[in-house]
Amino acid sequence: MDLTIILIGLIGLVVVIVVFVLGLKWKTLTDKNYLDSIRANAEREKQEIIENGKIAAELAKKEALLEAKENLVREKLRADDEIKQRKEKIYNMENDIRDRMKALRDNEHEVEEKEKTIYSRENFLAGREKSISFKEKELSRLTQLQNEKLERVANMTQDEARKILLQNLEHQIRHENAEMIKKHTDEAKEKADEEAKEIVLQTIQRVAADVTVDATVAVVHLPSEDMKGRIIGREGRNIRSFEEFTGVDVIVDDTPDTVVLSCFDPVRREVARLSLEQLIGDGRIHPGRIEEVVNKMQKEITKKMKQAADEIMLDLDVHGLKPKIVELLGRLKYRTSYGQNVLQHSHEVAVMSGLIASQLGYDPKKAIRAGLLHDIGKSIDRENEGTHSALGATIAEEAGEDSIICNAIAAHHEDVASTSVYSVIIQAADTISSSRPGVRKETLTNYVNRLTELEAIATSFKGVEKAFVIQAGREVRVMVMPGELNDAQAEELARELVKKIEAEMGYPGTIKVTTIREVRHTEVAK
């Protein structure tokens, strides 16, 4: 029993030992497989890391290559820009060098001309020296003969004879010098005259300004003959209102589809023409509408005058004129002098002055500015006392213009002394512009002056509001102030005006004087 137990115990121990050994072997085998799997996984991760590294390296290589290419492109563009700038700089330098070479050639040509002149003068002086040397020898011979003759005849001493000879020689030299001076003076004057004529001719040839002679009538074409009746109105009220508001004479005759507007004042005539065309196009013709349209057209004409002044200033590149100067300059658009439009004349004088100043080596901009403003006084000379040159100089001085320009304006008719060469340039340009054939008409100016004088006489009486000369100067219509003159006084005014016209004016035919006293009463219905 005990042996059995021991045997069983031994067997159990052996079994335990066997199980333990088998467990150890199993564990060892299991751990080896685990390690192999770990090693395999590590190998795979290693390969993946190596592959990813190769891919990343390839990408980095490509990115670096791409960045290098971009840098290369940028550097190339920068180099191209730098090359382009250098080419432009070289091109500008080449142009500058060409200009300088041209200037050098011009200077070389000028030097050659001067050398020729100096050479000719040297030849002339050499000839004169030879002539003087010959004359000196001849004089010496004659002096010796004269000395011998004087000693024989007059029994003079040598000192006395020398004194007489020196006096004779001095007289002869003075005579020869006077002849030489006169000769060179005549040559210089002739050359100066030729150069001055050349400058004037070149200036005239380079100016292509139109010559405009204004008439005293304007023709308005009508769409039909029926329009004449509408213009006249019932019992002539429309035409009377139109003539009253515009100060022009409306002539409606048998000429088909035509109405003639007559007035010596071109501004009023233009206002009337535009107003009548507006009324005809609108179709509404009555006294109230006529007054409205005339006022509108007066504003339009003022705008056109300013526009004309701005266009000429832009054409001449004249800047910085005060608004008052621009306004007065625009008024010259409808002012004429001996039939010549004053604004066009001022433009022409400005261009000629600039050309002459350039030819003579002076500032053309200053000459152009003075030429443009030289007749600015004509815009106010009919309303103010004084010559247009003096008035223009005052206007320019008040506007802050340069003293040289003010003097050029004041002296262009030699009313005052010139203080600079620009005054002489303006005088020359004004003379050229005014004296060209066909540019002026004396008869038209006399006619306009007569009508202006007639209007001035009419407005000189107390109580006169407006005065209009119509019928080519054969009728004066005077609008009196109803608050200052009654009907009897208006009638007496007509008689006094007739007497003054007869006493102070000379005129062909007869002049009809009509005084108009109109009272208006206006109420507004609300």
C-alpha positions in Angstrom: 0.0 0.0 0.0 2.8 2.3 0.9 4.7 1.2 -2.2 1.7 1.9 -4.3 1.3 5.3 -2.9 5.0 6.0 -3.4 4.8 4.7 -6.9 1.7 6.8 -7.7 3.5 9.7 -6.1 6.6 9.1 -8.3 4.4 8.7 -11.3 2.6 11.9 -10.5 6.0 13.6 -10.0 7.2 12.4 -13.3 4.0 13.5 -15.0 4.4 16.9 -13.4 8.0 17.1 -14.5 7.0 16.0 -18.0 4.2 18.5 -18.2 6.5 21.2 -16.9 9.1 20.4 -19.5 6.5 20.2 -22.2 5.1 23.6 -21.0 8.6 25.1 -21.2 9.2 23.7 -24.7 5.8 25.0 -25.7 6.4 28.4 -24.3 9.8 28.6 -25.9 8.3 27.6 -29.2 5.5 30.1 -28.8 8.0 32.9 -27.9 10.1 32.1 -31.0 7.1 32.5 -33.3 6.2 35.8 -31.6 9.7 37.0 -32.1 9.7 35.9 -35.7 6.5 37.8 -36.3 7.8 40.9 -34.6 11.0 40.6 -36.6 9.0 40.2 -39.8 6.8 43.2 -38.9 9.9 45.3 -38.2 11.4 44.2 -41.5 8.3 45.3 -43.3 8.2 48.7 -41.4 11.8 49.1 -42.3 11.1 48.4 -46.0 8.1 50.8 -45.8 10.2 53.5 -44.1 12.9 53.0 -46.7 10.3 53.2 -49.6 8.7 56.3 -48.0 12.1 57.9 -47.6 12.9 57.2 -51.2 9.6 58.7 -52.2 10.1 61.8 -49.9 13.6 62.2 -51.2 12.3 62.0 -54.8 9.6 64.6 -54.0 12.1 66.8 -52.3 14.4 66.5 -55.2 11.6 67.4 -57.6 10.6 70.4 -55.4 14.1 71.6 -55.2 14.5 71.2 -59.0 11.2 73.0 -59.6 12.2 75.8 -57.2 15.6 76.1 -58.9 13.8 76.4 -62.3 11.5 79.1 -60.9 14.4 81.0 -59.5 16.1 80.6 -62.9 13.0 82.0 -64.6 12.8 84.9 -62.2 16.5 85.6 -62.6 16.0 85.4 -66.4 13.1 87.8 -66.3 15.0 90.2 -64.0 18.0 90.0 -66.4 15.7 90.6 -69.4 14.2 93.7 -67.6 17.6 94.9 -66.8 18.8 94.3 -70.4 15.7 96.1 -71.6 16.3 99.1 -69.3 19.9 99.2 -70.4 18.9 99.0 -74.1 16.4 101.9 -73.5 19.1 103.8 -71.7 21.5 103.1 -74.5 18.9 104.1 -77.1 18.2 107.4 -75.2 22.0 108.0 -75.0 22.2 107.3 -78.7 19.4 109.8 -79.4 21.1 112.3 -77.1 24.4 111.7 -78.9 22.7 112.1 -82.3 21.1 115.4 -81.1 24.4 116.6 -79.8 26.1 115.5 -83.1 23.5 117.4 -85.0 24.0 120.5 -82.8 27.7 120.1 -83.3 27.3 119.9 -87.0 25.0 123.0 -86.9 27.6 124.8 -84.7 30.4 123.6 -87.1 28.4 125.0 -90.0 27.9 128.3 -88.1 31.6 128.4 -87.3 32.4 127.8 -90.9 30.1 130.6 -92.0 31.7 132.9 -89.4 35.2 131.8 -90.5 34.2 132.7 -94.1 33.0 136.0 -92.9 36.1 136.6 -90.9 38.2 135.5 -93.9 36.4 137.9 -96.2 36.9 140.6 -93.7 40.5 139.8 -93.3 40.9 139.9 -97.1 39.1 143.3 -97.1 41.3 144.6 -94.3 44.4 143.2 -96.0 43.3 145.1 -99.1 42.7 148.2 -97.0 46.1 147.8 -95.4 47.8 147.6 -98.8 45.8 150.6 -100.0 46.8 152.5 -96.8 50.4 151.5 -97.2 50.4 152.7 -100.8 48.7 155.9 -99.7 51.2 156.4 -96.9 54.1 156.0 -99.3 52.4 158.4 -101.7 51.7 160.8 -98.9 55.3 160.6 -97.8 56.5 161.4 -101.3 54.0 164.3 -101.5 54.9 165.5 -98.1 58.6 165.6 -99.0 57.8 167.5 -102.2 55.5 169.9 -100.3 58.2 170.5 -97.7 60.7 171.3 -100.4 58.2 173.6 -102.2 57.2 175.3 -98.9 60.8 175.8 -98.0 61.5 177.4 -101.4 58.4 179.5 -101.7 57.4 180.4 -98.1 60.8 180.2 -96.5 59.1 178.2 -93.7 60.8 176.3 -91.0 60.5 172.5 -90.9 58.3 172.6 -87.8 55.9 175.0 -89.4 55.8 172.9 -92.6 55.2 169.7 -90.5 52.3 171.3 -88.7 50.6 172.2 -92.0 51.2 168.7 -93.3 49.8 167.1 -90.2 46.7 169.2 -90.5 46.2 168.2 -94.1 46.8 164.5 -93.2 44.3 164.7 -90.4 41.7 166.1 -92.6 42.3 163.5 -95.3 42.2 160.6 -92.8 38.9 161.9 -91.3 37.4 162.1 -94.7 38.4 158.5 -95.5 37.2 157.2 -92.2 33.8 159.0 -92.7 33.5 157.3 -96.1 34.4 153.9 -94.6 32.0 154.3 -91.7 29.2 155.4 -94.1 29.8 152.4 -96.3 29.7 149.9 -93.5 26.7 151.6 -91.9 24.8 151.4 -95.2 25.8 147.7 -95.6 24.6 146.9 -92.1 21.3 148.7 -92.6 20.7 146.9 -95.9 21.4 143.5 -94.3 19.2 144.3 -91.3 16.4 145.4 -93.6 16.7 142.1 -95.5 16.7 140.0 -92.4 13.7 141.9 -91.0 11.8 141.4 -94.2 12.7 137.7 -94.2 11.4 137.3 -90.6 8.1 139.1 -91.5 7.6 137.1 -94.6 8.2 133.8 -92.9 5.8 134.9 -90.1 3.0 135.8 -92.6 3.5 132.6 -94.5 3.2 130.4 -91.4 0.0 132.1 -90.2 -3.2 130.9 -92.0 -5.9 132.8 -90.2 -9.2 133.5 -91.9 -10.3 137.0 -92.6 -13.9 137.6 -91.5 -15.9 140.7 -92.4 -19.2 140.9 -90.5 -22.3 142.1 -92.2 -25.1 144.1 -90.5 -28.0 141.7 -91.4 -28.8 138.1 -90.6 -31.2 136.0 -92.7 -33.6 133.5 -91.1 -35.2 130.9 -93.3 -38.8 130.0 -92.6 -40.5 126.6 -93.1 -43.4 128.2 -94.9 -44.9 131.6 -95.8 -47.6 131.2 -93.1 -44.9 131.6 -90.5 -44.5 135.3 -91.5 -48.1 136.0 -90.3 -47.4 134.3 -86.9 -44.1 136.3 -86.6 -46.0 139.6 -87.2 -48.9 138.6 -84.9 -52.3 140.2 -84.4 -52.0 143.9 -85.2 -48.2 143.5 -85.3 -47.9 142.9 -81.6 -45.4 140.0 -81.9 -43.0 141.7 -84.2 -43.1 144.9 -82.1 -42.4 142.9 -79.0 -39.6 141.1 -80.7 -38.0 144.3 -81.9 -38.4 145.9 -78.5 -36.8 143.0 -76.6 -33.9 142.4 -79.1 -33.2 145.9 -80.4 -33.1 144.8 -84.0 -35.2 145.7 -87.0 -37.2 142.7 -88.4 -37.8 143.1 -92.2 -40.6 141.0 -93.6 -40.9 141.5 -97.3 -41.9 139.5 -100.4 -38.8 137.3 -100.3 -40.2 133.8 -100.1 -39.7 131.9 -96.8 -37.2 134.5 -95.5 -37.0 137.1 -92.8 -34.2 139.6 -92.5 -32.8 140.9 -89.1 -31.0 144.2 -89.3 -28.8 145.7 -86.5 -25.3 147.2 -86.3 -24.6 145.5 -83.0 -23.5 141.9 -83.8 -24.3 140.6 -80.4 -27.9 141.8 -80.5 -28.2 140.6 -84.0 -27.0 137.1 -83.1 -29.4 137.0 -80.0 -32.3 138.0 -82.3 -31.4 135.3 -84.9 -31.1 132.5 -82.4 -34.3 133.7 -80.6 -36.3 133.8 -83.8 -35.1 130.3 -84.9 -36.1 129.0 -81.4 -39.5 130.6 -81.6 -40.1 129.2 -85.2 -39.0 125.7 -84.1 -41.1 125.9 -81.0 -44.2 127.3 -82.7 -45.3 129.3 -79.7 -44.9 133.0 -80.7 -46.4 135.6 -78.3 -44.9 138.5 -76.3 -44.4 136.6 -73.1 -42.7 133.7 -74.9 -40.6 136.1 -76.9 -39.3 137.8 -73.8 -38.5 134.4 -72.2 -36.6 133.1 -75.3 -34.6 136.3 -75.8 -33.4 136.2 -72.2 -32.4 132.5 -72.6 -30.5 133.3 -75.9 -28.7 136.2 -74.2 -27.4 133.7 -71.6 -26.5 131.3 -74.5 -24.5 134.0 -76.3 -22.6 134.7 -73.1 -21.7 131.0 -72.8 -20.6 130.9 -76.5 -18.3 134.0 -75.9 -16.6 132.3 -73.0 -16.3 129.1 -75.0 -14.7 131.0 -77.9 -12.2 132.5 -75.5 -11.4 129.1 -73.9 -10.8 127.6 -77.4 -8.3 130.3 -78.4 -6.5 130.0 -75.0 -6.2 126.3 -75.5 -5.0 126.7 -79.1 -2.3 129.2 -78.0 -1.4 127.3 -74.8 -2.1 130.4 -72.7 -2.9 129.6 -69.1 -3.5 131.4 -65.8 -5.7 134.2 -67.1 -8.1 135.6 -64.5 -11.9 134.9 -65.1 -12.5 138.6 -65.7 -9.9 138.7 -68.4 -11.4 135.5 -70.0 -14.9 137.1 -69.9 -13.7 140.3 -71.6 -11.7 138.3 -74.1 -14.9 136.4 -75.1 -16.8 139.6 -75.7 -14.4 140.3 -78.5 -16.0 137.4 -80.5 -18.7 139.8 -81.6 -16.6 143.0 -81.7 -15.3 144.2 -85.1 -12.8 146.9 -86.0 -12.9 148.2 -89.6 -14.8 145.0 -90.5 -12.1 142.7 -88.9 -13.2 140.4 -86.1 -11.2 141.6 -83.0 -11.0 138.1 -81.4 -9.6 136.6 -84.6 -7.3 139.6 -85.0 -6.0 139.1 -81.4 -5.4 135.4 -82.1 -3.5 136.2 -85.3 -1.4 138.9 -83.6 -0.6 136.4 -80.8 0.6 133.7 -83.3 2.6 136.3 -85.3 4.2 137.7 -82.1 5.2 134.2 -81.0 6.8 133.5 -84.4 8.7 136.8 -84.5 9.9 136.4 -80.9 11.2 132.9 -81.7 13.0 134.1 -84.8 14.7 136.9 -82.7 15.6 134.6 -79.8 13.1 136.0 -77.2 10.4 134.2 -75.1 7.6 133.3 -77.5 5.1 132.5 -74.7 5.4 136.0 -73.3 5.0 137.5 -76.8 1.9 135.3 -77.4 0.3 136.3 -74.1 0.8 140.0 -74.9 -0.4 139.6 -78.5 -3.6 137.9 -77.3 -4.4 140.6 -74.8 -3.3 143.7 -76.8 -6.8 144.6 -77.8 -8.6 143.5 -74.6 -9.6 147.2 -74.0 -11.9 147.1 -77.0 -14.3 145.0 -75.0 -15.1 148.0 -72.7 -14.0 151.1 -74.7 -17.6 151.9 -75.7 -18.7 152.1 -72.1 -15.7 153.8 -70.6 -13.6 156.8 -71.3 -10.1 156.4 -72.7 -8.3 154.6 -75.5 -8.6 150.9 -75.8 -4.8 150.5 -75.3 -4.9 152.4 -72.0 -8.0 150.6 -70.8 -6.4 147.3 -71.8 -3.2 148.1 -69.9 -5.3 149.0 -66.8 -7.3 145.7 -67.1 -4.1 143.7 -67.4 -2.5 145.5 -64.5 -5.5 145.0 -62.2 -5.5 141.3 -63.1 -1.8 140.9 -62.0 -0.2 140.5 -65.4 3.5 141.1 -65.9 4.6 144.7 -66.3 6.2 143.9 -69.7 2.8 142.6 -71.0 1.0 145.7 -69.6 3.5 148.0 -71.3 3.2 146.0 -74.6 -0.6 146.5 -74.4 -0.4 150.2 -73.6 2.4 150.9 -76.2 1.1 149.0 -79.2 -0.2 152.2 -80.8 2.7 154.2 -79.4 0.5 156.0 -76.9 3.3 155.5 -74.3 7.0 154.7 -74.6 8.1 151.1 -75.0 10.1 149.6 -72.2 10.9 146.2 -73.8 11.4 144.5 -77.1 8.0 142.8 -76.7 6.2 146.1 -77.2 7.9 146.5 -80.6 7.1 142.9 -81.5 3.4 143.5 -80.7 3.4 146.7 -82.8 4.9 144.8 -85.7 2.5 141.9 -85.5 -0.5 144.2 -85.1 0.5 146.2 -88.1 1.0 143.0 -90.2 -2.4 141.6 -89.2 -4.2 144.9 -89.7 -2.6 146.0 -93.0 -2.9 142.8 -95.1 -5.0 143.4 -98.3 -8.7 142.9 -97.8 -8.6 142.4 -94.1 -10.4 145.7 -93.2 -13.2 147.8 -94.5 -13.3 151.5 -93.6 -16.9 152.0 -94.6 -18.4 149.4 -92.4 -16.6 150.8 -89.3 -17.7 154.3 -90.1 -21.3 153.0 -90.4 -21.0 151.2 -87.1 -19.5 154.2 -85.4 -22.3 156.4 -86.6 -24.9 154.0 -85.3 -23.1 153.7 -82.0 -22.9 157.5 -81.7 -26.7 157.7 -82.5 -27.5 155.2 -79.7 -25.2 157.1 -77.3 -27.0 160.4 -78.0 -30.4 158.7 -77.4 -29.4 157.2 -74.0 -27.8 160.5 -72.8 -31.3 161.9 -71.9 -32.7 161.4 -68.4 -35.5 158.8 -68.1 -34.3 156.7 -71.1 -34.1 153.0 -70.3 -33.0 151.6 -73.6 -32.4 152.9 -77.1 -32.2 150.8 -80.3 -31.1 152.0 -83.8 -33.0 150.2 -86.5 -33.7 150.5 -90.2 -30.0 150.8 -91.0 -29.7 154.0 -88.9 -32.9 155.6 -90.3 -34.9 155.1 -87.1 -34.2 155.3 -83.3 -36.6 153.7 -80.9 -36.3 154.9 -77.3 -37.8 153.0 -74.4 -38.5 155.5 -71.6 -39.1 154.7 -67.9 -42.8 155.1 -67.2 -42.2 156.0 -63.6 -40.0 159.0 -64.5 -41.6 160.4 -67.6 -45.3 160.8 -68.5 -46.7 160.7 -72.0 -46.3 164.5 -72.5 -42.6 164.3 -71.4 -42.0 161.3 -73.7 -43.3 163.4 -76.6 -41.1 166.3 -75.6 -38.1 163.9 -75.3 -38.6 162.9 -79.0 -38.4 166.6 -80.1 -35.3 167.3 -77.9 -33.6 164.1 -79.3 -34.2 165.2 -82.9 -32.7 168.6 -82.2 -29.6 167.1 -80.6 -29.1 164.7 -83.5 -29.4 167.5 -86.1 -26.9 169.6 -84.1 -24.2 167.0 -83.4 -24.3 164.4 -86.2 -23.9 164.2 -90.0 -25.9 161.6 -91.7 -27.5 160.9 -95.1 -31.3 161.1 -95.5 -33.5 161.4 -92.5 -33.7 159.8 -89.0 -37.0 158.9 -87.4 -37.2 159.1 -83.6 -39.9 157.1 -81.8 -40.3 157.2 -78.0 -42.2 154.3 -76.4 -43.7 154.4 -72.9 -45.1 151.1 -71.8 -46.8 150.4 -68.4 -47.2 146.8 -67.3 -49.5 145.6 -64.5 -49.1 141.9 -63.4 -51.0 139.9 -60.9 -50.7 136.2 -60.1 -53.8 134.0 -59.6 -53.3 131.3 -56.9 
